[in-house]
Amino acid sequence: MTRLHRYTTHVLRTLFGALFVFSGLNHIFGFWQPPAPHTNAGHAFIAGLVASGFILPLLGVLFTYAGVALIAHRMVATALLILAAPVVVIFGYHFVTEGELFGPHVFVLAIYLWLAWEERAAWSALFAADGKRPSPADSSPLSPAF
């Protein structure tokens, strides 16, 4: 890995973490009002999140934790795993519901994919098939190891 690649990954991880710390704290404390949705479907989606009463604070806690973990470079794979579904929802909301073909949601998805690719070695255990499957005779509840 070249020095430029290492620094680029570090800067992207830090900025991505800062974005989610800001967004998470905003979900909890509400110090900045994001722009209103442009479509009726967008209004209905946001109204549903607000009406639930617990989704936005829960997202705030998860975003803040994952953002701090990314900034601190601790448990990055876990932080990215926590952010996987919200990043897809952010992209889908802007791309499908709001009809925005290009915008910040594209950059959020691109940076997420970059960071996820960099952590692919840490995720290999999640997607690896178990090479040693016990035979039915070995899985007896009365085996000597029991």
N, C-alpha and C positions, 0 to 999 in steps of 0.2 A: 504494500500500500504506500503510495507516494505521500509526501508531506502535504501537498496541496489537497489530496483526497482526505487525509486525516483532519486537516483544518476545516475543510468544507463540511465534513460530517459533524465535527464539533460545533461549528457555528450554526448549522441547520438544527441540530439537536437542542442547542441552547435557545434559539429563537422559537422553535416549535414548543419547547417547554414553557417559555415565557408567555406565548400566546395562550396556552391552556391554563397557566396560573392566573393570568388576567381574566380569562373567560370564566374560570371556576369561581374566583372571588366575586366576579360580577353576578354570577348566578346566585351566590349566597347573600351578598350585601346590596346588590342592585344600584351601584353608583353610576352606571352608564346605561342609557337606553339605546339598544340597537335600532337600526332603521325598521320601520313597519313593513310587513310583507306586502307585496304588490298584487297578489292574487287572492281570491276567496279561499282557495285550498290552503294557501299559506296562512291566512288568518285563522282558519279552522284548526290547522295543525298546532300553531302556537297557542291558541286558546285552549286546546286540549291539554297541552303541557302545563299551562298555568293553572287550569282548573283542577288538575290532579292534586296539586298542593305539595307533592313530594318529589316529583321528577326533577324539577329544576334545582332544588337544594342537593339532591342526590348526585346529579350531574356536576354540580359545583364542587362537592367533596371529591368525586372521582377525578375531575379535571385538575383540581389543585394538587392532589396527591401525585397524579401521573406527571404533571408539569414540573413539580419539584424534583421528582425522581429523574426526569430527563435532564434538568439543569444540573443536578448533582452527579449525574452519570452513575446512578445506583439503580439496580434492578430495571434497566432500560427495557429488556424484553418483556417484563411484566407490565411496565407502564405502557408500552406499545400494544400489548394484548388488551389492556383495559380500554385503550383509546380506539381499538379497531372498529367496533360497532358505531360509536359516535362519529368517527371520521366518515364512514360510509353513509350515515344518516345526514350529516352536514352536506356531503357531496350530492346525495340524492335529493335532499330538500331544495337546494339551489338549482340543480340541473333539471329535475323533473317538475317539482311543484312550482318553483318560481320561473322556470324556463330560461335561466341564465346559462348560456353556452360557455362563457368564459368569465372568470372572476376569481376571487380569493379562494373559493372552494376547490378550484383546480390545483392551486398551489398547495393547499392543505393536503390534498390527496397525494400529490407528487412528492412532497416532503415526507409524508408518512410512508409511502412506498420505498423511498430512498432509505429511510432509517430502518424499516422492517427488513430490507435486503441486507443491510449491514449487520443486523442481529440474526441472520438466518442460521448461524451455527448454534446459537442458544435455543432456537426453536426446533432444532432437528429432532429432539426427543418427543416433541408433541406429534410429529407427523411420521415418525419411523414405525414400521410394522414390527411387532414383537417377533424376533427371530426364533425364540425358544418357546414353543407351545407345548404344554404338557400333554402326554398321551392320556387317554381315559383311565388307564390303569394307574397312572401316577397321581391322579387327582382324587383318589379314594379318601373319604374322610377318616378311614381307619389306618392310614399309612403310618409307618414307624415314626415319622417326624411329628405326628400329631400327639 
